Amino acid sequence: MDKAADPILQVLQDYKAAVFAKDVDAFVALYAPDILAFDMWGAWTYEGIASWRSMVEGWFGSLGAESVVVDFSKAQTAISGELAAVHAFVAYKAVTVDGEELRSMDNRITATLRQTAEGWKIFHQHSSAPIDPATTKVIFKR
């Protein structure tokens, strides 16, 4: 779907821009105050915007001069009234100021959103990656 025709794809574009800019406020603004996130790193859940903001501040703050390029692929959206869902594959690539790739990882993301007076806000997000049954290690490359 075209971004102009699908406001949820615009949320993904805003996510990408906020991550690349390491803009905590812009990133957190994509989420509802009651966000419940099942993230891949560090905590079983992040409940509420204060918990989520703390995670984002730690993530962006850990990057130093690096930036992260986010790329969503195979994004599928569904909108019904005031609720929407999106799922996609997502690649995160850490790069130097010169654009040199330092490391990367792929995972999967699903988000549910609700329409608010401020626009579409993510109120639940789940990220995951498969686990190799032979080694029990996470598979970070699609």
KEKE-3310 file (N, C-alpha, C; in steps of 0.2 Angstrom, whole numbers, plus 5000, padded with zeros to 4 digits):
npx = (5004:5002:5010:5003:4990:4989:4989:4995:5007:5014:5016:5026:5036:5039:5044:5056:5063:5064:5072:5083:5087:5089:5080:5072:5060:5052:5051:5045:5033:5026:5019:5006:5000:4998:5006:5011:5024:5032:5047:5063:5074:5082:5071:5056:5043:5038:5029:5018:5021:5032:5041:5044:5050:5061:5068:5070:5078:5090:5093:5096:5105:5116:5121:5131:5141:5136:5123:5106:5100:5084:5074:5059:5051:5040:5028:5012:4996:4981:4966:4952:4940:4943:4954:4970:4981:4998:5011:5027:5044:5059:5074:5088:5102:5117:5126:5141:5145:5149:5142:5146:5143:5142:5136:5122:5105:5090:5073:5056:5041:5026:5012:4999:4987:4979:4967:4969:4966:4978:4982:4987:4992:5003:4999:5001:5016:5025:5040:5051:5062:5066:5071:5085:5082:5092:5103:5098:5100:5097:5091:5097:5097:5088)
npy = (4994:5011:5025:5037:5033:5024:5027:5020:5015:5027:5029:5020:5025:5037:5031:5025:5037:5044:5035:5035:5048:5048:5053:5054:5060:5061:5048:5042:5048:5041:5032:5026:5032:5021:5010:4994:4984:4970:4967:4963:4964:4964:4966:4958:4964:4980:4992:5005:5022:5029:5018:5014:5025:5026:5014:5018:5029:5024:5015:5024:5032:5024:5023:5032:5041:5033:5029:5022:5014:5010:4997:4993:4979:4970:4974:4973:4979:4982:4991:4995:5005:5013:5006:4998:4987:4981:4971:4966:4963:4968:4977:4982:4992:4997:5011:5021:5039:5041:5032:5019:5002:4994:4984:4973:4967:4957:4957:4953:4962:4966:4977:4985:4998:5013:5025:5042:5058:5064:5057:5041:5030:5018:5005:4993:4983:4970:4962:4950:4936:4921:4905:4895:4878:4868:4874:4883:4897:4914:4918:4930:4935:4936)
npz = (5000:4997:5006:5007:5006:5017:5033:5043:5038:5037:5050:5052:5044:5051:5063:5058:5055:5067:5074:5067:5069:5082:5091:5105:5110:5098:5094:5106:5105:5096:5102:5113:5129:5137:5133:5130:5128:5121:5120:5112:5120:5136:5145:5151:5149:5144:5152:5150:5146:5153:5156:5144:5138:5146:5141:5128:5129:5135:5124:5113:5119:5121:5109:5105:5093:5083:5071:5068:5055:5050:5042:5035:5029:5018:5025:5031:5033:5043:5045:5055:5058:5073:5076:5072:5064:5061:5054:5051:5043:5050:5049:5057:5056:5062:5059:5055:5056:5043:5036:5036:5038:5054:5061:5061:5062:5060:5063:5068:5069:5076:5078:5087:5085:5090:5085:5089:5096:5093:5082:5075:5087:5094:5104:5108:5106:5098:5097:5089:5086:5077:5085:5084:5084:5086:5092:5101:5100:5096:5080:5070:5057:5043)
capx = (5000:5005:5010:4998:4984:4989:4992:5000:5014:5017:5019:5033:5041:5041:5048:5062:5066:5065:5077:5090:5089:5090:5075:5068:5053:5048:5050:5040:5027:5022:5016:5000:5003:4997:5010:5013:5029:5036:5053:5068:5080:5082:5065:5051:5039:5038:5022:5017:5026:5038:5045:5046:5054:5068:5072:5072:5084:5095:5095:5098:5111:5121:5124:5136:5141:5133:5116:5103:5095:5079:5071:5054:5049:5034:5023:5005:4992:4974:4963:4945:4937:4948:4960:4974:4987:5003:5016:5033:5050:5062:5081:5091:5109:5121:5131:5145:5143:5151:5137:5149:5139:5145:5133:5115:5101:5084:5068:5049:5037:5019:5010:4992:4987:4972:4966:4968:4965:4984:4984:4988:4997:5004:4997:5005:5021:5029:5046:5053:5066:5066:5077:5087:5081:5098:5108:5094:5102:5092:5093:5096:5098:5082)
capy = (5000:5018:5028:5042:5029:5020:5031:5016:5015:5033:5028:5016:5030:5041:5027:5025:5044:5045:5031:5038:5055:5047:5058:5051:5063:5059:5041:5040:5051:5037:5027:5028:5032:5014:5006:4987:4982:4964:4969:4957:4966:4967:4966:4954:4969:4987:4994:5012:5026:5030:5013:5013:5031:5024:5010:5021:5034:5019:5013:5029:5035:5019:5023:5037:5044:5029:5030:5016:5014:5005:4996:4988:4975:4966:4977:4972:4983:4982:4996:4994:5010:5016:5001:4995:4982:4981:4967:4967:4961:4974:4976:4987:4993:5002:5014:5026:5045:5041:5027:5012:4997:4991:4978:4973:4962:4957:4953:4953:4966:4967:4982:4987:5005:5016:5032:5047:5065:5066:5053:5034:5028:5011:5004:4986:4981:4964:4960:4943:4933:4914:4902:4889:4873:4864:4878:4888:4904:4918:4919:4938:4936:4933)
capz = (5000:4997:5012:5007:5007:5023:5038:5047:5035:5039:5057:5051:5042:5057:5067:5055:5055:5074:5076:5064:5072:5089:5094:5110:5110:5092:5095:5111:5103:5092:5107:5118:5136:5140:5129:5132:5123:5122:5116:5112:5124:5143:5150:5149:5146:5146:5153:5151:5142:5156:5156:5137:5137:5149:5137:5122:5131:5135:5118:5109:5122:5120:5102:5104:5087:5078:5070:5066:5049:5050:5036:5036:5023:5018:5030:5030:5038:5043:5048:5055:5063:5077:5078:5066:5066:5056:5055:5046:5045:5051:5049:5061:5054:5065:5054:5057:5053:5036:5033:5036:5042:5059:5063:5059:5064:5058:5067:5066:5073:5076:5082:5086:5086:5090:5083:5095:5094:5090:5077:5077:5092:5096:5111:5109:5101:5100:5092:5090:5081:5078:5089:5081:5089:5088:5097:5106:5099:5092:5073:5069:5050:5039)
cpx = (5004:5005:5004:4991:4983:4993:4997:5007:5017:5020:5026:5038:5043:5045:5055:5066:5068:5071:5084:5092:5091:5086:5070:5061:5049:5047:5044:5033:5023:5018:5011:5003:5003:5001:5012:5018:5032:5042:5058:5073:5079:5077:5060:5045:5041:5031:5022:5023:5032:5043:5048:5051:5061:5072:5074:5078:5090:5098:5099:5105:5117:5124:5130:5136:5137:5126:5113:5099:5090:5076:5066:5053:5043:5029:5016:5001:4985:4971:4955:4943:4943:4954:4963:4979:4992:5008:5021:5039:5054:5070:5084:5099:5112:5126:5135:5143:5145:5146:5140:5145:5144:5143:5125:5111:5094:5079:5061:5046:5030:5017:5002:4992:4980:4972:4965:4967:4972:4986:4984:4993:4997:5003:5000:5010:5024:5034:5048:5058:5065:5072:5078:5086:5087:5103:5104:5097:5097:5095:5091:5097:5092:5085)
cpy = (5006:5021:5033:5039:5025:5024:5027:5015:5021:5033:5024:5021:5035:5037:5027:5032:5046:5041:5033:5044:5054:5052:5055:5054:5061:5052:5039:5043:5047:5032:5030:5028:5025:5009:4999:4984:4975:4965:4963:4958:4967:4966:4962:4958:4976:4990:5001:5016:5028:5025:5012:5019:5029:5019:5013:5026:5030:5017:5018:5032:5030:5019:5028:5041:5040:5031:5023:5017:5008:5004:4991:4985:4971:4968:4976:4976:4981:4987:4995:4999:5013:5012:4999:4991:4982:4975:4967:4964:4968:4973:4983:4987:4998:5005:5020:5033:5045:5035:5020:5008:4994:4984:4978:4967:4963:4954:4955:4958:4966:4972:4983:4994:5007:5023:5036:5053:5068:5062:5046:5033:5021:5010:4997:4985:4975:4963:4953:4941:4925:4911:4896:4883:4868:4868:4882:4895:4907:4919:4927:4939:4932:4929)
cpz = (5000:5004:5013:5008:5013:5028:5043:5044:5036:5046:5057:5049:5047:5062:5065:5056:5062:5077:5073:5067:5080:5093:5098:5110:5104:5092:5100:5109:5098:5096:5111:5125:5140:5136:5133:5127:5125:5117:5116:5117:5131:5147:5147:5146:5148:5146:5155:5148:5146:5156:5149:5135:5140:5144:5131:5124:5132:5129:5114:5112:5122:5113:5101:5097:5081:5077:5068:5060:5050:5044:5037:5029:5024:5024:5027:5035:5037:5047:5049:5061:5066:5079:5071:5069:5060:5058:5049:5048:5046:5052:5052:5059:5057:5060:5058:5054:5045:5032:5033:5040:5047:5061:5061:5062:5061:5063:5065:5071:5071:5081:5081:5088:5087:5088:5089:5092:5091:5085:5079:5082:5093:5103:5113:5104:5103:5095:5094:5084:5082:5082:5085:5086:5091:5093:5102:5105:5094:5085:5071:5062:5047:5033)
residu = (MET:ASP:LYS:ALA:ALA:ASP:PRO:ILE:LEU:GLN:VAL:LEU:GLN:ASP:TYR:LYS:ALA:ALA:VAL:PHE:ALA:LYS:ASP:VAL:ASP:ALA:PHE:VAL:ALA:LEU:TYR:ALA:PRO:ASP:ILE:LEU:ALA:PHE:ASP:MET:TRP:GLY:ALA:TRP:THR:TYR:GLU:GLY:ILE:ALA:SER:TRP:ARG:SER:MET:VAL:GLU:GLY:TRP:PHE:GLY:SER:LEU:GLY:ALA:GLU:SER:VAL:VAL:VAL:ASP:PHE:SER:LYS:ALA:GLN:THR:ALA:ILE:SER:GLY:GLU:LEU:ALA:ALA:VAL:HIS:ALA:PHE:VAL:ALA:TYR:LYS:ALA:VAL:THR:VAL:ASP:GLY:GLU:GLU:LEU:ARG:SER:MET:ASP:ASN:ARG:ILE:THR:ALA:THR:LEU:ARG:GLN:THR:ALA:GLU:GLY:TRP:LYS:ILE:PHE:HIS:GLN:HIS:SER:SER:ALA:PRO:ILE:ASP:PRO:ALA:THR:THR:LYS:VAL:ILE:PHE:LYS:ARG)
# end
